Amino acid sequence: MTYQGKKVVILGGGSGMGLALAQKIVNLGGHVVIAGRNEAKLQAVADRLGAAVSVAAFDLGDEAAVKQAFERIGGFDHLVSTAAELTFAPVLELTTAQVQAMLVSKFWGPFYAAKYAAPHLAKTGSITFFSGLAAYRPAPGASIVASLNAALEGFAMTLALELKPVRVNVVSPGVVDTPTWAFLGASDRQGLFDSVAAGLPVGRVGQADELADAALAMMGNGFINATVLHVDGGGRVA
Ligand SMILES: NC(=O)c1ccc[n+]([C@@H]2O[C@H](COP(=O)([O-])OP(=O)(O)OC[C@H]3O[C@@H](n4cnc5c(N)ncnc54)[C@H](OP(=O)(O)O)[C@@H]3O)[C@@H](O)[C@H]2O)c1
């Protein structure tokens, strides 16, 4: 598969799975626009990945900024959103501001992005959202994360009908070693990964590269549509 002459926009492309995907698309000859709120972080990534990467800095909760960003980007082939700002805490402790940030990154963001990207997306192109295992395996502290992952999957299935022939798919990761866990100290993080790994059939947590490969499969296969691909080490059945 080559991405020569193709342009891919990755919301959340400045870290974790989005960054791993950006690297792979560059290796396959494509152009990537990485988007997020932190322009300095995105620019540092772009400098590292080379001239085939450009940067778009905006907040997914800012509708006008999302619209403008897609107008500036112009025609492109694939949209991917790995964007997330999540807080894991019990309902009784979650603040409205924390829930708002989660809604922006995983509900309003995908809605605005789909709405304003659609006029610029190639008919042969695709949208890939990232949901997550929390929607399938309830865990204390993940109520809003579970809700938003489930909502995103429902949104994507309907979008596949409304935006046809553009394909719309979802990758649902299990626990993956990315900077999203950086809020935990190194030893707490390792403790979490070890305990998750012990409960998984594959005996380990995921790597960002593995999720990037899953997204590439969904983007590149023109008959995969309205599908949720679970890349969770068997977490749903464990
Ligand atoms: N890692 C896991 O264990 C795991 C498990 C299940 C599901 N997932 C899902 O998989 C996806 C990728 O996860 P990841 O761990 O690779 O993510 P990550 O490393 O935390 O990266 C998420 C990116 O989203 C961007 N972002 C957050 N809020 C934004 C906003 N309002 N506007 C624009 N950009 C925003 C951030 O960039 P800026 O700071 O520059 O804005 C950040 O680069 C996410 O949807 C996540 O929920 C992850």
PDBQT file of the ligand as one rigid body, heavy atoms in Angstrom, charges set to zero:
ROOT
HETATM    1  N1  LIG A 301      -4.086   4.874  25.508  1.00  0.00    +0.000 N 
HETATM    2  C1  LIG A 301      -5.017   4.013  25.915  1.00  0.00    +0.000 C 
HETATM    3  O1  LIG A 301      -4.782   3.147  26.785  1.00  0.00    +0.000 OA
HETATM    4  C2  LIG A 301      -6.403   4.032  25.294  1.00  0.00    +0.000 A 
HETATM    5  C3  LIG A 301      -7.331   3.035  25.687  1.00  0.00    +0.000 A 
HETATM    6  C4  LIG A 301      -8.596   3.035  25.099  1.00  0.00    +0.000 A 
HETATM    7  C5  LIG A 301      -8.930   4.015  24.171  1.00  0.00    +0.000 A 
HETATM    8  N2  LIG A 301      -8.006   4.967  23.822  1.00  0.00    +0.000 N 
HETATM    9  C6  LIG A 301      -8.393   5.974  22.832  1.00  0.00    +0.000 C 
HETATM   10  O2  LIG A 301      -7.486   5.955  21.745  1.00  0.00    +0.000 OA
HETATM   11  C7  LIG A 301      -7.291   7.282  21.232  1.00  0.00    +0.000 C 
HETATM   12  C8  LIG A 301      -5.811   7.623  21.187  1.00  0.00    +0.000 C 
HETATM   13  O3  LIG A 301      -5.304   7.539  22.503  1.00  0.00    +0.000 OA
HETATM   14  P1  LIG A 301      -3.798   7.995  22.842  1.00  0.00    +0.000 P 
HETATM   15  O4  LIG A 301      -3.482   7.374  24.152  1.00  0.00    +0.000 OA
HETATM   16  O5  LIG A 301      -2.917   7.730  21.669  1.00  0.00    +0.000 OA
HETATM   17  O6  LIG A 301      -4.008   9.578  23.020  1.00  0.00    +0.000 OA
HETATM   18  P2  LIG A 301      -2.978  10.713  23.538  1.00  0.00    +0.000 P 
HETATM   19  O7  LIG A 301      -1.567  10.283  23.394  1.00  0.00    +0.000 OA
HETATM   20  O8  LIG A 301      -3.465  11.128  24.893  1.00  0.00    +0.000 OA
HETATM   21  O9  LIG A 301      -3.249  11.869  22.483  1.00  0.00    +0.000 OA
HETATM   22  C9  LIG A 301      -4.464  12.489  22.420  1.00  0.00    +0.000 C 
HETATM   23  C10 LIG A 301      -4.285  13.777  21.648  1.00  0.00    +0.000 C 
HETATM   24  O10 LIG A 301      -5.560  14.452  21.603  1.00  0.00    +0.000 OA
HETATM   25  C11 LIG A 301      -5.284  15.836  21.496  1.00  0.00    +0.000 C 
HETATM   26  N3  LIG A 301      -6.461  16.541  22.029  1.00  0.00    +0.000 N 
HETATM   27  C12 LIG A 301      -7.075  16.331  23.228  1.00  0.00    +0.000 A 
HETATM   28  N4  LIG A 301      -8.085  17.181  23.384  1.00  0.00    +0.000 NA
HETATM   29  C13 LIG A 301      -8.139  17.941  22.250  1.00  0.00    +0.000 A 
HETATM   30  C14 LIG A 301      -8.957  19.018  21.825  1.00  0.00    +0.000 A 
HETATM   31  N5  LIG A 301      -9.952  19.508  22.589  1.00  0.00    +0.000 N 
HETATM   32  N6  LIG A 301      -8.721  19.581  20.610  1.00  0.00    +0.000 NA
HETATM   33  C15 LIG A 301      -7.711  19.111  19.821  1.00  0.00    +0.000 A 
HETATM   34  N7  LIG A 301      -6.894  18.088  20.181  1.00  0.00    +0.000 NA
HETATM   35  C16 LIG A 301      -7.099  17.529  21.386  1.00  0.00    +0.000 A 
HETATM   36  C17 LIG A 301      -4.017  16.084  22.314  1.00  0.00    +0.000 C 
HETATM   37  O11 LIG A 301      -3.181  17.057  21.720  1.00  0.00    +0.000 OA
HETATM   38  P3  LIG A 301      -3.015  18.560  22.335  1.00  0.00    +0.000 P 
HETATM   39  O12 LIG A 301      -2.588  18.385  23.760  1.00  0.00    +0.000 OA
HETATM   40  O13 LIG A 301      -2.020  19.195  21.433  1.00  0.00    +0.000 OA
HETATM   41  O14 LIG A 301      -4.376  19.172  22.205  1.00  0.00    +0.000 OA
HETATM   42  C18 LIG A 301      -3.295  14.729  22.239  1.00  0.00    +0.000 C 
HETATM   43  O15 LIG A 301      -2.202  14.779  21.355  1.00  0.00    +0.000 OA
HETATM   44  C19 LIG A 301      -8.115   8.204  22.143  1.00  0.00    +0.000 C 
HETATM   45  O16 LIG A 301      -9.364   8.455  21.541  1.00  0.00    +0.000 OA
HETATM   46  C20 LIG A 301      -8.309   7.385  23.401  1.00  0.00    +0.000 C 
HETATM   47  O17 LIG A 301      -9.489   7.725  24.115  1.00  0.00    +0.000 OA
HETATM   48  C21 LIG A 301      -6.763   5.001  24.366  1.00  0.00    +0.000 A 
ENDROOT
TORSDOF 0
